[in-house]
Amino acid sequence: MKFLLVLLLIPLFMIPAFAESQTVSTDKGTLDVKLSYEDIKTGELTRLPIEFINPTTQKTQVHVDYKIAITESGKTVFQTPNLIHTSEGVINGFKFEFPQDGTYNMVIDVEGILFTPITPEAVSFDIVVGKSLDQPTNQTEEEGGGCLIATAAYGSEMAPQVQMLREIRDNQLMNTESGSAFMGAFNELYYTFSPAIADMERENPMFKEVVKLGLTPMLSTLAIMENAESESEVLGLGLSVIALNLGMYLGLPAFGIVKVIQLRKN
């Protein structure tokens, strides 16, 4: 349930960001993969540079074998037929023409590093084109759910915390009108700052730990949503969870500041 992440980020991050890049770990954590793009226009070729990064050294990982698949609404619109090798660890020449507005899912499969066969790993990106606010609801757990900040914090799309967010979103929110409407409105905001925050987490381990610490109480309250089944339950429990998080992340700090001011005056 990604939308409540904003309750944490409002008091922590007050700077604007733009979804021009995403960095996500492969499902087994061997590599970080960075996808970059500028303004995407339908019917025009868009360059999509891809960089493979060693998460330990934070340097480009050379000699990587990969495949790329792009889907929209569950339909494959692009797929490389065979493995491709990059000796530089950077793909600068990949271009794709997005035929229409929508939410596209790009999956990059990695099967070789430094010419050494490895168990196949994968990384998934959601790319929102145009004014589409819909997010795919039929993804498998391996394909991920676009929880960029939580994925960066816990190191993998398969982390239990990330899977819980994805399951609540898909099983509770997206099955009700109020939840779907909220997700649509939230996604417009979420994807303006989440890629930049995820990048900051991977570049700064201390910052990553701060975000993880901040997410912990919120994830505890979100467990309440797992019991929501009907429209009224999703709405009622959702408002309760929002109120709890507002109290924890905004109310308590504000109360503490007021007390400090009163003590100084006395």
MOGI-V200792 format. One record per residue. N is the residue number from 1. RES is the residue in one small letter. PHI is phi in radians with two decimals (NA if undefined). OMEGA is omega in degrees with one decimal (none if undefined). Layout:
n = <N/N>
res = <RES/RES>
phi = <PHI/PHI>
omega = <OMEGA/OMEGA>
This chain:
n = <1/2/3/4/5/6/7/8/9/10/11/12/13/14/15/16/17/18/19/20/21/22/23/24/25/26/27/28/29/30/31/32/33/34/35/36/37/38/39/40/41/42/43/44/45/46/47/48/49/50/51/52/53/54/55/56/57/58/59/60/61/62/63/64/65/66/67/68/69/70/71/72/73/74/75/76/77/78/79/80/81/82/83/84/85/86/87/88/89/90/91/92/93/94/95/96/97/98/99/100/101/102/103/104/105/106/107/108/109/110/111/112/113/114/115/116/117/118/119/120/121/122/123/124/125/126/127/128/129/130/131/132/133/134/135/136/137/138/139/140/141/142/143/144/145/146/147/148/149/150/151/152/153/154/155/156/157/158/159/160/161/162/163/164/165/166/167/168/169/170/171/172/173/174/175/176/177/178/179/180/181/182/183/184/185/186/187/188/189/190/191/192/193/194/195/196/197/198/199/200/201/202/203/204/205/206/207/208/209/210/211/212/213/214/215/216/217/218/219/220/221/222/223/224/225/226/227/228/229/230/231/232/233/234/235/236/237/238/239/240/241/242/243/244/245/246/247/248/249/250/251/252/253/254/255/256/257/258/259/260/261/262/263/264/265/266>
res = <m/k/f/l/l/v/l/l/l/i/p/l/f/m/i/p/a/f/a/e/s/q/t/v/s/t/d/k/g/t/l/d/v/k/l/s/y/e/d/i/k/t/g/e/l/t/r/l/p/i/e/f/i/n/p/t/t/q/k/t/q/v/h/v/d/y/k/i/a/i/t/e/s/g/k/t/v/f/q/t/p/n/l/i/h/t/s/e/g/v/i/n/g/f/k/f/e/f/p/q/d/g/t/y/n/m/v/i/d/v/e/g/i/l/f/t/p/i/t/p/e/a/v/s/f/d/i/v/v/g/k/s/l/d/q/p/t/n/q/t/e/e/e/g/g/g/c/l/i/a/t/a/a/y/g/s/e/m/a/p/q/v/q/m/l/r/e/i/r/d/n/q/l/m/n/t/e/s/g/s/a/f/m/g/a/f/n/e/l/y/y/t/f/s/p/a/i/a/d/m/e/r/e/n/p/m/f/k/e/v/v/k/l/g/l/t/p/m/l/s/t/l/a/i/m/e/n/a/e/s/e/s/e/v/l/g/l/g/l/s/v/i/a/l/n/l/g/m/y/l/g/l/p/a/f/g/i/v/k/v/i/q/l/r/k/n>
phi = <NA/-1.18/-1.10/-1.32/-1.04/-1.09/-1.12/-1.29/-1.33/-1.02/-1.32/-1.59/-2.26/-2.00/-2.00/-1.31/-2.52/-2.20/-1.36/-1.78/-2.72/-2.36/-2.17/-2.34/-1.38/-1.13/-1.10/-1.82/1.39/-1.21/-2.30/-1.77/-2.12/-1.89/-1.91/-2.11/-2.87/-1.74/-1.11/-1.66/-2.10/-1.12/1.41/-2.20/-1.16/-2.00/-1.38/-2.18/-1.09/-2.24/-2.22/-1.69/-2.15/-1.32/-1.17/-1.38/-1.64/1.07/-1.97/-1.06/-1.56/-1.44/0.99/-2.23/-1.71/-2.65/-2.35/-2.19/-2.35/-2.16/-2.17/-2.48/0.97/1.42/-1.82/-1.29/-1.93/-2.77/-2.79/-1.31/-1.22/-2.39/-1.11/-2.08/-1.88/-2.06/-1.34/-1.45/1.42/-2.33/-1.95/-1.74/-1.69/-1.32/-2.26/-2.52/-1.76/-1.34/-1.25/-2.77/-1.10/2.78/-1.86/-1.82/-1.98/-1.85/-1.99/-1.94/-1.63/-2.04/-2.25/-2.76/-2.36/0.96/1.15/-1.75/-1.03/-2.31/-1.07/-0.96/-2.15/-2.50/-2.42/-2.19/-2.23/-1.77/-2.10/-1.60/-1.95/1.24/-1.68/-1.15/-1.93/-1.35/-2.05/-1.08/-1.95/-1.93/-1.32/-1.41/-1.09/-1.17/-1.36/1.43/-2.31/1.32/-1.37/-1.11/-1.21/-1.17/-1.08/-1.16/-1.20/-1.77/1.52/-2.83/-1.19/-1.65/-1.06/-0.98/-1.14/-1.22/-1.11/-1.11/-1.04/-1.13/-1.19/-1.13/-1.04/-1.33/-1.52/-1.88/-1.13/-1.28/-1.67/-2.26/-1.17/-1.16/-1.13/-1.13/-1.11/-1.14/-1.09/-1.08/-1.19/-1.17/-1.04/-1.08/-1.43/-1.00/-1.40/-1.50/-2.13/-1.10/-1.06/-1.17/-1.12/-1.09/-1.07/-1.09/-1.10/-1.29/-1.45/-2.31/-1.00/-1.18/-1.08/-1.03/-1.18/-1.11/-1.11/-1.06/-1.10/-1.21/-1.29/-0.99/-1.13/-1.16/-1.09/-1.13/-1.26/-1.16/-1.02/-1.04/-1.19/-1.13/-1.58/-1.39/-2.18/-1.66/-1.03/-1.18/-1.18/-1.08/-1.18/-1.16/-1.19/-1.10/-1.15/-1.13/-1.14/-1.06/-1.09/-1.06/-1.23/-1.09/-1.14/-1.24/-1.61/-2.05/-1.14/-1.10/-1.05/-1.12/-1.07/-1.11/-1.11/-1.07/-1.11/-1.09/-1.10/-1.13/-1.12/-1.19/-1.19/-1.37>
omega = <-169.6/-168.7/-178.8/175.4/-179.3/178.9/174.9/-170.8/179.2/179.9/-175.8/-173.4/-177.6/179.8/179.0/176.0/-176.5/-174.2/178.8/176.7/174.8/174.7/-175.2/177.6/171.2/-171.5/176.7/172.4/-179.1/-176.9/162.2/-179.4/-178.8/176.7/-179.0/175.6/176.4/-179.0/-178.0/177.0/-179.4/179.2/178.5/178.2/178.1/177.2/-176.8/178.9/-179.8/179.1/175.8/-172.0/173.6/-175.0/179.8/-177.7/-175.1/176.3/-179.8/178.8/-178.6/176.2/179.5/172.2/-173.5/169.9/-178.8/173.2/178.4/179.0/175.8/-176.3/177.3/-178.2/179.0/179.7/175.5/176.6/174.6/-174.4/-176.3/174.1/176.7/-178.8/171.4/179.9/-179.0/-176.5/-180.0/177.2/-178.2/-172.7/-176.9/178.2/179.5/177.9/177.9/-172.5/-176.0/175.2/179.5/176.4/-177.5/177.3/177.3/176.6/177.0/177.1/179.4/-175.8/-179.7/176.7/-179.4/177.1/179.7/178.9/177.2/173.0/-177.2/175.8/-177.7/175.0/-172.9/177.1/169.9/-179.9/-179.6/-178.2/178.8/-175.4/-179.3/178.1/-176.8/174.6/-178.7/-179.1/-176.6/-180.0/171.0/178.9/-179.8/-178.5/177.0/-178.0/176.5/177.7/-167.8/-174.6/178.9/178.2/178.6/-177.7/-175.1/168.4/-177.8/174.4/-178.9/177.5/-177.5/-178.9/-179.4/178.5/178.2/177.9/-178.1/-177.5/177.8/178.6/-173.9/-173.2/-179.2/-172.5/-173.2/177.2/178.6/-178.6/-178.6/178.8/179.1/179.2/179.7/179.9/179.6/179.5/-177.9/-176.0/178.6/178.1/-172.3/-174.8/172.8/-177.7/-172.8/178.5/-179.7/178.7/178.6/176.8/179.8/179.2/-177.5/-179.6/-175.8/-178.2/179.9/176.9/177.6/-180.0/177.1/178.9/179.7/178.0/179.8/-179.9/-171.7/179.8/179.4/178.6/178.0/-179.8/-178.7/178.6/178.0/-175.2/-179.5/-179.8/-177.6/-179.9/-177.5/177.9/-177.8/179.2/178.2/-179.1/-177.4/179.9/178.4/178.0/178.3/179.5/177.8/179.6/178.6/-178.2/175.2/178.7/-178.1/-171.0/179.6/-175.5/-178.3/176.2/179.3/178.0/179.3/178.7/179.3/179.7/178.1/178.7/179.6/179.8/179.3/179.0/-179.4/none>
